């Protein structure tokens, strides 16, 4: 609860600053400061470990730019020295004109693009300090200094609170929803795909890295030896993200979940030419929710065999190509993909069912995403054609929305029934030979759902009779006036 109050206090401080206008800004500014605090704690742990091993440790951040030098200077006794702390215009001057330029240079000196040094350089090249008041920034620094990253319990609580911030950001409007997929849905998708240690996991439209974070949490429970954890840290999770804010949040989110140096690249995924993809480029599992409704320019479309401006369709082609034979995927897409009759939709459905086993389609109700877009989740395994598809239609007895979001219980039946592809009132199986072989229409038509005919109450019947009597009386009066 102490950490939660700290996060609330940080938001309250940023709320009154002229440079921060929304939840997006609060998360962005909190993220870069949290990152530097995390980095400081990481350096202290590494330095202590080196000392215990009688080895020399070379800090990543040079003297003068470390947390204890500018953010929270200390006395000889190790207490916060307010007299040495920069504040007001002096603090803003240091952060904007000295600290950020110094950190940006790491992009030039880092030899490994996935190293922590490279992350530092990319993050501080893409982000800028929006906090205008040096007094506000000083207060935020003091609050964030209270947060610790040194125990698993502390990291777990910080992760939970950061996720809450991302949720609020998704609800705040503007483009925040692009970065946030409801975590109960992600967890259900991860459970169905069931990634195993020793395999790779990829999200080419990773946003806040929710899929990668949940996959790490799921796979971390399988760890039995040090080598397993080393694989999870270094060579399991891979992501790509185009937008600067999402890239920063993705790195911070993975770090808080326990991946020290995330393999996330800032790039336009769709610029990859699919003709150039080799086996070494492929992944064992793909988990993603590509953006809806966006359009790509013509030169990018040339990278794909099926030409379309719809980014979601381009991403789906990308994922099919980048999935290794025998690998599994769980992809969120608009439900119109299942039935659209345009050439690109038909060709893409044909490609999907011929090159992969599309074994499961989860039909989601509107309201799962704040934009109100109706979606489905495609689960497929690469390398063998589809013979039959198991459908599950998520029917809820309530309307989903900001104050009534999707939860774990809502998806529990789906996860259970999917293991055996069982039929129920909400689930059924379709043989591919029974669908239209020209359009490959896969639209959802539940043959098992019982139509409920609600009986009207006596009061409702009497009210309707009274209304009819009134209408008849009015009509009669109109006729009498005409006579």
VOROVO-805224 format. One record per residue: residue in one letter; x, y negated, z negated of N, C-alpha, C in turn. Coordinates in steps of 0.05 Angstrom, whole numbers, plus 32768, in hexadecimal, padded with zeros to 4 digits. Example, Ala and Ser with C-alpha at 12.3 -4.5 7.8 and 13.67 -1.06 7.14 Angstrom:
A810880727F6480F6805A7F64810880427F64;S8101802D7F72811180157F7181027FFF7F63;
This chain:
X80108018800080008000800080117FE78000;X80297FE97FF4803A7FD17FF380437FCA800F;X804A7FDE801F80527FD9803B803B7FCD804B;X80237FD88046800B7FCE805580067FB0804F;X80097FA9803680067F8D802F801B7F7C803B;X80337F87803E80497F78804B80427F728068;X80377F878076802F7F83809280197F6E8094;X80067F6E80827FF17F5A80827FFC7F3E807E;X800F7F3D806B801B7F228066802B7F18807E;X80387F2A808C80477F2280A480337F1780B9;X801E7F2580BE80097F1B80D17FFE7F0080C9;X7FFA7EFD80AF7FEF7EE380A580037ECC80AA;X801D7ED280A780317EBD80AC80327EB680CA;X80317ECB80DB80327EC680F880197EB98102;X80037EBE80F57FE97EB280FE7FEA7E9480FE;X7FF97E8880EC7FF97E6B80EA800F7E5E80FA;X80207E6F810780367E648117802C7E5D8133;X80347E46813D802B7E3D815780337E4F816E;X80487E5E816B80527E6F818180447E8A8183;X80347E91816F80277EAC816F80097EA88170;X7FFD7EB181867FE17EAB818A7FCE7EC38188;X7FDA7EDC81867FC87EF381867FD67F0B8179;X7FC77F2181777FD27F39816C7FE97F43817C;X7FE87F3E81977FFF7F4681A880187F38819F;X80167F1E8199802D7F0F819080377F198175;X80247F1F8163802C7F288148803C7F42814A;X80327F55815B80417F6F815D805C7F6B816B;X805C7F5A817F80757F55818E808A7F49817B;X80837F35816C80977F27815B809F7F388143;X808B7F47813880927F59812280A57F6F812C;X80A17F77814680B17F8E815080CF7F878152;X80D67F6F815D80F37F6A816081007F668145;X80F17F5B813280FD7F57811781007F728109;X80EB7F83810C80EC7F9E810081037FAE810C;X81077FAB8126811D7FB9813481387FB28128;X813D7F98812381567F90811781597F9980FA;X81437F9A80EC81447FA580D0814A7FC280D1;X813D7FD180E381427FED80E6815F7FF280ED;X816A7FE2810081857FE5810881997FE080F1;X81927FCD80E081A37FC880C981A37FE080B6;X818C7FEB80B1818A8003809F8199801A80AC;X8196801E80C681A4803480D481C2803080D1;X81CC801880D581E9801380D381F3801A80B6;X81E3801380A281EC8018808781ED80368081;X81D98045808C81DA8062808881F2806E8096;X81F7806580AF820E806F80BE8229806880B0;X822A805080A582438048809882488059807F;X8232805E80708235806F8058823C808B805F;X823080968074823780B1807D825480B38085;X825E809E8093827A809E809C828D809D8083;X8285808D80708295808A8058829780A58049;X828180B38047828080CD8039829180E28048;X829480DE806282A480F0807382C080E68076;X82C780D1806882E180C4806982E880BD8086;X82D480B1809482D880A880AF82D3808A80B1;X82DD807E80C682DA806180C982C1805C80DB;X82B1804980D38298804380E1829B802780EE;X8295802681088295800C811682788003811A;X82707FED810D82557FE4810F824D7FDD812C;X82347FE1813382297FD9814D82287FBB814F;X821D7FAE813A82197F91813A82327F84812D;X823C7F70813A82547F62812F824D7F508117;X82627F4A8108825F7F3880F182547F1D80FA;X82427F1380EB82357EF980F1821A7EFD80FD;X82157F15810881FB7F1A811581EC7F318107;X81F77F3B80F181EA7F5180E381D47F4580D1;X81C17F5780CA81AA7F4F80BA81B27F4080A1;X81C67F4A809381CF7F3D807A81DE7F23807E;X81E57F1D809781F37F04809D81E07EED80A2;X81CB7EF280B081B97EDC80B8819C7EDF80AD;X81927EF880AC81767EFB80A481747EFB8085;X81857F0A807881837F0C805B81A07F0C804F;X81AD7EF5804F81C87EF3804381C87EFB8026;X81DD7F07801D81DE7F11800181F47F037FF1;X81EF7F037FD782047EFA7FC482187F107FBF;X822C7F0A7FAF82417F1E7FA982347F367F9B;X821E7F317F8D82117F477F7E81FD7F567F90;X81FA7F4D7FA981E77F5B7FBB81CB7F517FBB;X81C77F3A7FAD81AC7F2E7FAC81A87F1B7FC4;X818F7F167FCB81897F037FE181927EE77FD9;X81A37EDB7FEA81AE7EC17FE4819F7EAC7FF4;X818B7EA07FE8817B7E8C7FF5818B7E737FFE;X81A07E6D7FEF81B07E567FF681BE7E588011;X81C57E71801881D37E76803181C07E7C8048;X81A67E80804281937E898057818C7E718069;X818E7E77808481867E63809781687E5F8096;X815E7E47809A81427E428099813B7E2B80AC;X81217E2780B281197E1180C381257E1280DE;X812C7DFA80E981377DF8810481527E068106;X81627E0780F0817B7E1580F181787E3380F7;X81637E3F80EC815E7E5B80F081557E60810D;X81437E50811781397E53813381507E4F8146;X81617E3B814181787E368152818A7E4E8153;X81907E5A813C81A27E72813B81957E89814A;X817C7E8F8145816F7EA68152816D7EA38170;X81647E8B817981607E87819681797E8481A6;X818D7E76819A81A57E6F81AA81BE7E7E81A3;X81BD7E8E818E81D57E9E818781CF7EBC8185;X81BB7EC2817481B57EDF816F81AB7EED8189;X81967EE28195818B7EEF81AD819F7EF181C4;X81AE7EDB81CA81C37EDE81DF81D87EF381D9;X81E07EF581BF81F37F0A81B781E87F2681BC;X81CE7F2A81B481C27F4581B681BD7F4C81D3;X81B77F3881E481B27F3E820181CB7F4A820E;X81E37F42820581FC7F4B821182007F69820F;X81F27F7681FD81F57F9381FB81EC7FA28214;X81DB7F95822481D47FA1823E81EB7FA58250;X81FE7F92824E82167F92825F822B7FA58256;X822D7FA9823B82437FB98230823C7FD6822B;X82227FDC822A82197FF88224821E800A823C;X822D801F823982338032824E821D80478252;X8210804E823C81FA8062823D81E08052823B;X81CF8054825081B78044825281A3804C823C;X81A6806482308194806D821C819F806B8200;X81B6805E81FD81C2805A81E381B4804481D4;X81B9804381BA81AD802D81A981B7801281B2;X81D0801181BC81DB7FF781C681CB7FEE81DE;X81C5800181F081B57FF9820881997FF08200;X818D7FFD81EC81737FF581E381737FD881D8;X81887FD281C9818B7FB781BE818B7FA281D5;X819C7FA881E9819F7F9581FF81867F91820F;X81787FA78215815F7FA5822581497F978215;X81467F9E81FC81307F9281EC81347F7481EA;X814C7F6B81E581507F4E81E181557F3F81FB;X81567F4D821181547F40822B81377F3B8233;X81267F4E822A810A7F4D823380F87F3C8220;X81017F38820780F07F2B81F480FC7F1081EC;X80EB7EFF81E280F57EE581D780E77EDF81BD;X80F47ED081AD80E87EC8819380D27EB38199;X80BA7EBA819080A37EA88194809D7E98817B;X80A97E9F816580A47E91814C80B17E76814D;X80A17E61814B80AC7E46814E80B67E3A8134;X80A97E41811E80B17E35810580C67E4680F7;X80DD7E3A80F180F27E4880E380EA7E4F80C7;X80D77E4180BC80CD7E4780A180BC7E6080A1;X80AB7E6280B6809B7E7B80BA80AD7E9380BE;X80C17E9080D080D47EA580D580E37EAE80BC;X80EB7E9B80AC80F97EA2809380E77EB38081;X80CD7EAB807F80BB7EBB806E80B67ED78079;X80B57ED9809480B17EF380A080CA7F05809C;X80E17EF9809E80FA7F08809980FB7F13807D;X80F37F03806A80F37F0C804E80DF7F228049;X80C87F21805780B47F36805480BE7F508061;X80CA7F4E807980D37F66808680EB7F738078;X80FA7F63806A81117F6E805B81077F818045;X80EE7F7E803D80E37F90802880DE7FAC8034;X80DB7FAE804E80D67FC8805B80EF7FD8805E;X80EE7FF180568106800380588101801A806A;X81168023807881148038808C812580518083;X812A80538069813F80658060813580818058;X811B808480528110809E804B80FA80A6805E;X80F480C0805F80DF80C9807180C480BD8069;X80BF80BA804F80A680AF804680A38092804F;X80B98083804D80B88067805580B380658074;X80C08075808380BD807580A080A0807D80A7;X809580918099807A809A809E806680838099;X8069807580838057805F807D805980488091;X8072804280998076802C80AC806B803480C7;X806D804D80CF8062805780E88044805480E8;X8037805B80D2801A805980D08011803C80D2;X801F802A80C58018800E80C6801D800280E1;X8032800A80EE80388000810980228009811D;X801A8022811A8004802C812B7FEA801C8127;X7FE58015810E7FCD800481087FD07FE98116;X7FE87FDE81177FEC7FC581257FE77FC88143;X7FF07FDF814E7FEC7FE4816B7FCE7FE78171;X7FC07FF4815E7FA37FF881627F957FDD8162;X7F9C7FCB81507F907FB1814F7F977FA18169;X7FAF7FA581727FB87F98818B7FA77FA181A2;X7FA17FBB81A47F907FC681B97F747FBB81B8;X7F6B7FB6819F7F4F7FAB819C7F4E7F8D81A0;X7F657F8081A17F667F6381A17F5F7F5781BD;X7F5D7F6981D17F567F5E81EC7F6F7F5981FC;X7F6C7F4782107F827F4182237F8C7F5C822E;X7FA67F5F822F7FB17F78823B7FBB7F8B8225;X7FB37F87820C7FBD7F9881F77FB37FB581F9;X7F9B7FB882047F907FD382077FA17FE5821A;X7FB17FD8822B7FC27FE8823D7FD67FF9822E;X7FDD7FEF82167FF37FFC82077FE8801181F3;X7FCE801381F07FC4802381DA7FAF803781E3;X7FB6805181E07FA3806781E47F9C807181C9;X7F82807681C37F7A807F81A87F8B8097819F;X7F96809681887FA880AB817E7F9A80C6817B;X7F8080C781727F7380E181717F7280EF818D;X7F6E80E081A27F6E80EB81BD7F8980F581C4;X7F9E80E581BF7FB980EE81C57FC0810881B7;X7FB9810A819D7FC08122818D7FB2813A8199;X7F99813781A27F8A814D81AE7F98815681C8;X7FA0814381D87FAE814981F17FC8815881EC;X7FD7814E81D87FF1815B81D17FEC817881C8;X7FD7817C81B87FD1819781AE7FCB81AA81C5;X7FBC81A081D87FB581B181EF7FCD81B78200;X7FDE81A382067FF681A78216800A81B88207;X800C81B481ED801C81C581DB803A81C681E3;X804781AF81E2806481AE81E9807681BD81D6;X808B81C981E0809D81DA81D080B981CE81CF;X80C781D281B980E381C881B780F481D681CC;X810681C681D8811781D081ED810D81C88208;X80F581BD820980E981B3822280E981948222;X80E48188823980E4816B823A80C78161823D;X80C38148823280A8813B823380AC8120823F;X809A81198252809C81008261808280F18263;X808480D78261806E80C58266807880AE8277;X807080AD8290807A809882A2806A807E82A1;X8056807D828F80478064828A80438062826C;X80598061825D805880678241804B8052822F;X804880398238803C8025822780498023820C;X803B802881F68046802781DC8053804181D3;X8056805481E68062806F81E18052808081CF;X8038807C81CE8027808C81BD802980AA81C3;X802980B181DD802B80CE81E3804580DA81DB;X805B80CB81DF807580D581D8807880D781B9;X806D80C481AB806F80C4818E805F80DC8182;X804780E0818D803780F6818380438111818B;X804F811281A2805C812B81AB807481318198;X8083811C819080998120817E808F812A8163;X807A811E8158806F8127813F806681448140;X8059814B815680508167815A8067817B815C;X807B8173816C80928185817080A581868158;X80A58171814980B78170813180AF8185811D;X8095818D811D808C81A2810B809881BD8112;X80A281C0812B80AE81D9813480CC81DB812D;X80D781C5812380F481C5811E80FC81DA8109;X811081EA8110811981FF80FD813781FD80F8;X814581EE8108816281EB8104816B81CF810E;X818381C88107818E81AD810E818E81A9812C;X819481BE813B819581BB8159817A81B48164;X816481BD8157814A81B6816181458198815E;X814C818C8147814881708143815A81608156;X81728169815B8184815B816D8178815A8189;X816C81708192815E817081AC8148815C81AD;X8138815B8197812181488197812B812C8198;X81428126818B814C810B818A8158810381A5;X8166811581B28177810C81C9816C811481E4;X815F812B81E7815981358202813E81418205;X812A813681F8810F814181FA80FB812C8206;X80FB811481FC80E78100820280F180EB8215;X80E280E6822B80EA80D3823F80D280C28247;X80D680A8824A80C08096825180C980808263;X80B68075827280BB805D828380A58049827E;X80AC8030827E8098801B827980A180028288;X808E7FF5829580957FDD82A580947FC38294;X80807FC08283807C7FA68276808E7FA3825D;X80987F8B825A80AC7F86824580A17F8C8229;X808A7F818223807E7F848208807A7FA28202;X806E7FB0821580697FCC821180837FDC820D;X80977FD5821C80B17FE2821A80BD7FDF81FD;X80BB7FC781F380C57FC181D880B67FD081C3;X809B7FD081C6808A7FDE81B2808F7FFC81B4;X8093800681CC8098802381CF80B1802B81C0;X80C6801C81C480DF802281B680DC80218198;X80CF800C818E80CB8009817180B9801F8166;X80A5802681758092803B816C80A18056816A;X80B1805D817D80C08076817C80D580768166;X80E2805F816280F5805D814D80E880628132;X80D18055812E80C38059811480B980768111;X80B38083812780AB809F812580C380B28120;X80DB80A8812480F280B8811D810680BD8133;X810180B3814B811380B681628126809E8163;X813F80A1815B8150808A81568156807A8170;X815B808881868161807A819F8150808581B6;X8138807A81B98125808581CC812F808481E9;X8129809881F9813080998215811A808C8225;X811680728221810180638230810F804E8241;X8108804E825B8114803C826E80FF80278276;X8108800E827880F77FF9828280F97FF882A0;X80E4800082AE80E5800182CB80C9800482D6;X80C5800082F080AC800682FD80AE80238307;X80A0803582F980A1805182FF809A8057831B;X808780488326807D804D8341809080468358;X80A7803B835180BB8036836680CB804E836C;X80C88064835C80D6807D836280CA8089837B;X80DC808F838E80D3809B83A780D080B983A2;X80B880C483A580B380E0839F80C280F383B2;X80CA80E983C980D980FA83DB80F5810083D1;X80FE80EF83BE811A80F283B3811B8103839A;X8104810B838F810381198375810F81358378;X8122813B8366812F8155836581278164834C;X812E817D834A8127818E8333813281828319;X8149817783198155816B83018146815382F7;X813581478308812581308300810B813782F2;X8104815082F380E9815882EA80E9815E82CB;X80D0815F82C180CB816382A480B9817A829F;X80BA8185828780AA819C8280808D81958278;X808A817E826C807081758264806C8157826B;X805581508274804F8134827A8035812D826B;X80368118825B801F810E824C801D80F08252;X800680E8825C800480CB82657FE880C18267;X7FE580A782657FCD8099826B7FD48081827D;X7FD7808582977FDF807082A97FCB805A82AA;X7FD3804182B17FC1802A82B17FAA802E82C5;X7F92802482BD7F7A802582CE7F78800B82DE;X7F6E800E82F67F657FF683057F7B7FE58311;X7F947FE9830B7FA97FD983177FAE7FE18333;X7FBB7FCF83427FC17FD4835E7FDF7FD18363;X7FEA7FE1837580067FDF837C80097FD48398;X80207FC7839C80257FBA83B6802C7FD083CB;X80287FCA83E5802C7FDD83FA80477FEB83FB;X805D7FDC83F680777FE883F7807C7FFE83E2;X806E7FFB83CB8070801083B78060802983C0;X8049802483CD8039803B83D68047804D83E9;X805B804283F7806B8053840A807B806983FC;X807D806783E1808C807C83D3807B809583CE;X8062809583D7804F80AA83D1804380B683EA;X803F80D183EA803380DE8402801680D68406;X800780D183F07FEB80C883F37FEA80AA83ED;X7FE5809B84027FE6807D84007FCD807283F3;X7FD1806383DE7FBB805683D07FC7803F83BF;X7FB7802B83BB7FC0801583AA7FBA8019838C;X7FAA802D83867FA28033836A7FB9803E835B;X7FC3803083477FDA803983387FD580538329;X7FBD805883207FB7807183127FBB80898325;X7FB38086833E7FB7809B83527FD5809F8359;X7FE38089835A8000808A835F800E80988348;X8006809183308012809E8318800C80BC8318;X7FF480C4831F7FED80E0831F7FFF80EF8334;X800380E4834B801580F0835E803180F28353;X803A80DD8345805580DD8338805780F38324;X804280F783148043810B82FF80438127830A;X8033812C831F80338146832C804F814D8337;X805C813983438076813D834F808B81418339;X808981338323809E8134830E809A814B82FA;X8084815982FC807F816F82EA808D818882F4;X809C819582E380AB81AD82EA809881C582EE;X809E81D782FF808E81EF8303808B81FE82E8;X8073820482E1806D821182C8806881FE82B1;X806C81E482B7806881CF82A3804B81C782A1;X804481BA828A802881B28285802581948282;X800D818A82898007816E82887FEC8168827C;X7FE9815182707FD0814682677FCE8129826E;X7FBE812282827FBD8107828E7FA180FB828B;X7F9F80E382807F8680D4827F7F8280C5829A;X7F6980C782A47F6480B982BD7F4680B282BE;X7F3E809E82CE7F22809682D07F1280AD82DB;X7EF980B182D17EE980C882D97EE180C782F6;X7EE280AF83027EDB80AD831F7EEE80BC8331;X7F0680C283267F1980D283367F0E80ED833E;X7EFC80F8832D7EF1811283327EDE8113834A;X7ED280FD83517EBD80FD83667EC080E8837C;X7ED280D5837A7ED580C1838F7ED880CF83AA;X7ECC80C383BF7ECC80D083D97EE080C483ED;X7EF080AF83E47F0380A383F67F1A80B783FC;X7F2880B284117F3D80C5841A7F5280CB8405;X7F5B80B683F77F7080BA83E37F6780CC83CC;X7F4E80C783C37F4480D883AC7F4180F583B4;X7F3680FA83CC7F33811583D57F4E812383D9;X7F61811583E57F7B812083EA7F8A812683D0;X7F87811483BC7F94811883A37F88812F8393;X7F6E813283947F61814983867F6B81638393;X7F6C816383AD7F75817B83BC7F91818283B4;X7FA2816D83B37FBF817183AC7FC1817D8390;X7FB28172837D7FB3817A83617FAB8197835E;X7F95819F836A7F8B81BB83657F9B81CF8376;X7FA881C7838B7FB881D9839A7FD481DE838F;X7FDF81C983827FFB81CB83777FFB81D1835A;X7FE481CF834C7FE481D3832F7FCA81E18327;X7FCC81EE83107FB481FA83047FA781E582F2;X7F9281D882FD7F8381C582ED7F6F81D582DC;X7F7981DD82C57F6A81F182B57F5481E482A3;X7F5881C9829C7F4681BD82897F4081A08291;X7F278198828F7F1F817C82927F0F81748279;X7F198160826B7F0A815582547EFC813C825C;X7EE2813C825A7ED1812582627ECB81148249;X7ED580FC82497ED380EA82327EBC80D78235;X7EAF80CF821F7E9980BB82207EA4809F8224;X7E93808D822D7E9C8071822E7EA080678211;X7EB28054820E7EB7804981F47ED1805481E7;X7EDC806A81F37EF6807481E97F0B805E81EC;X7F0A805182037F1C803A82087F0B80208206;X7F18800C81FB7F097FF381F57EFE7FE6820E;X7F0B7FEB82257F017FDF823E7EE77FEC8247;X7EDF8002823B7EC7800F82427EC98021825B;X7EE1802682647EE68037827C7EE080548275;X7ED1806182867ECB807D82827EE2808E828D;X7EEC80A0827D7F0480AF82847F0180CD8280;X7F1480DB828D7F1780F882897F3480FD8283;X7F3A811482787F56811D82757F5A81368286;X7F6E813582977F75814C82A87F8C815C829B;X7F87817682977F9C8187828C7FA3819B82A2;X7FBD819B82AA7FC481AD82BF7FE081B982BB;X7FE581CF82C87FFF81DD82C7800981DF82E3;X802281D782E7802E81D58302803681F0830C;X803281F58327803E820C8333802B8222833D;X8012822083357FFE8234833F7FE482268345;X7FD6822D835A7FBD822083617FA78224834C;X7F948212834C7F7D821483397F6982298343;X7F61823B83317F4C824E83377F328246832B;X7F33823C83137F1B823383057F22821D82F1;X7F0E820C82EB7F1281F682D97EFF81F882C1;X7F0A81F582AA7EF981F582917EF481D8828A;X7EDA81D182887ED281B682817EC981B48264;X7ECF819D82587EC38198823E7EB9817B823E;X7EA0817882387E93815D82387E908154821B;X7E9E813F82137E9D813581F77E83812581F4;X7E6F813281E77E56812581E17E54811E81C4;X7E52810481BE7E5280FB81A27E3680F0819B;X7E2F80F081827E1580E681797E1780C98170;X7E2B80BB817A7E2E809F81737E3C8091818B;X7E398077818B7E468066819F7E62805E8196;X7E76806381A67E92805C819E7E96803E81A3;X7EA7803281937EAE801681967EC4800E8183;X7EC97FF581827EDF7FEA81717EDC7FF28154;X7EC47FF181497EC07FF7812D7EB880158129;X7EB68024813E7EAF8040813C7EBE80508151;X7ED98052814D7EEA805E81617EEA807D8161;X7EF6808881757EF980A581777F0A80AE815F;X7F0380C681547F1380D1813E7F1A80EE8143;X7F2A80F981307F34811481347F1D81298135;X7F09812581247EF3813881237EE4813A813D;X7EE28123814B7ED3812281647EDF81368178;X7EF9813A81777F07814B818B7F0D81678181;X7F06816D81697F0D8187815D7F02819F816C;X7EE8819D81747EDB81B381837EE981B7819E;X7EEF81A181AB7EFD81A381C57F1781B381C2;X7F2881AB81AF7F4281B881AB7F3E81D681A5;X7F2A81DC81957F2681F8818D7F1C820981A5;X7F0781FF81B37EFC820E81C97F0F821081E1;X7F2081FC81E57F3281FC81FC7F46821381FB;X7F4D821C81E37F60823281E07F58824B81EE;X7F3D825081EF7F33826881FC7F2182628214;X7F1F8248821B7F0E823F82317EF18249822C;X7EE7824682147ECD8251820D7EB6823F8217;X7EA1824C821F7E89823D82277E798235820E;X7E6C821E82107E5B821481FB7E4782008207;X7E3881F381F67E2581DF82007E3581C8820D;X7E4E81C482057E5E81AE820F7E7481B78222;X7E7681D182277E8C81DA82387E8381F0824B;X7E9081F282627E89820582777EA08208828B;X7E9F821C829B7EB4822282AF7EA9822182CB;X7EB9821582DD7EB2821382F97EC78222830A;X7EBF8234831B7ED28241832E7ED7822E8345;X7EF0822B834D7EF7821983627EEB8220837D;X7EE5823A83817ED98242839A7EBD8238839D;X7EB1822F83867E95822683867E938208838B;X7EA981FA838C7EA881DD83917EA981D783AF;X7EA181C083B77EA281B883D37EBF81B883DD;X7EC681C883F07EE181CB83FA7EEA81B5840D;X7ED881A284127EE0818B84227EE581728411;X7ED5816F83FC7ED9815783EB7EE7815D83D1;X7EE8817783CA7EF5818083B07EEA81708399;X7ED0816B83997EC2815C83847EC4816C836A;X7ECF816083567ED2816D833B7EC2815F8326;X7EAD8150832E7E9E8140831B7E9181528305;X7E8C814582EE7E82815382D77E64815782D9;X7E5A817082D97E3E817682D87E3A818D82C4;X7E32818682AC7E30819A82977E1781AB829A;X7E1A81C582A17E0281D682A47DF781E1828A;X7E0581DD82747DFD81E9825B7DF081D58248;X7DF181BB824E7DE581A8823B7DC781A9823C;X7DBB81AD82257D9E81AE82237D9281928223;X7D7E818E82347D71817482347D5D8173821D;X7D60815F820D7D4F815D81F57D38814A81FC;X7D20815481F87D08814481FC7CFE813C81E1;X7D02812381DA7CFA811981C07CDB811681BF;X7CCE812081A97CB2811D81A57CAC81018199;X7C9880F481A47C9280D9819A7C8180DC8180;X7C8580C8816F7C7680C881567C5A80BE815C;X7C4680C5814A7C2B80BA814E7C2A809C814F;X7C3B808F813F7C3C8072813F7C448067815B;X7C57807481687C60806B81827C4A806F8197;X7C3C808581947C26808B81A77C10807681A4;X7C088070818B7BF4805C81867BFC80408190;X7C168039818D7C20801F81967C1E801D81B4;X7C24803481C27C23803381DF7C06803181E8;X7BF3803E81DB7BD7803D81E27BCC802081DE;X7BD5801481C87BCD7FF981C37BD77FE681D8;X7BF07FEA81E17BFC7FD981F67BEC7FDC8210;X7BE57FF582167BD57FFB822F7BBA7FED822D;X7BAD7FEF82157B937FE282127B957FC48216;X7BAA7FB8820C7BAE7F9B820F7BB27F94822C;X7BC27FA5823B7BC67FA082577BAC7FA18267;X7B9B7FB5825F7B817FB9826D7B6F7FA18268;X7B6F7F98824F7B5E7F8182477B667F688257;X7B817F6482597B8B7F4C82687B837F4E8285;X7B857F6682917B7E7F6A82AC7B607F6582B1;X7B507F6F829E7B337F6B82A07B2C7F4E829F;X7B387F3F828D7B337F22828A7B3B7F1382A4;X7B507F1C82B07B597F0F82C97B457F1382DF;X7B397F2B82E07B257F3282F57B0C7F2182F0;X7B047F2082D67AEB7F1182D07AEE7EF382D7;X7B067EE882D47B0A7ECC82DB7B077EC782F9;X7B0E7EDC83087B0C7ED983267AEF7EDC8330;X7ADE7EE783207AC27EEC83297AB27ED28328;
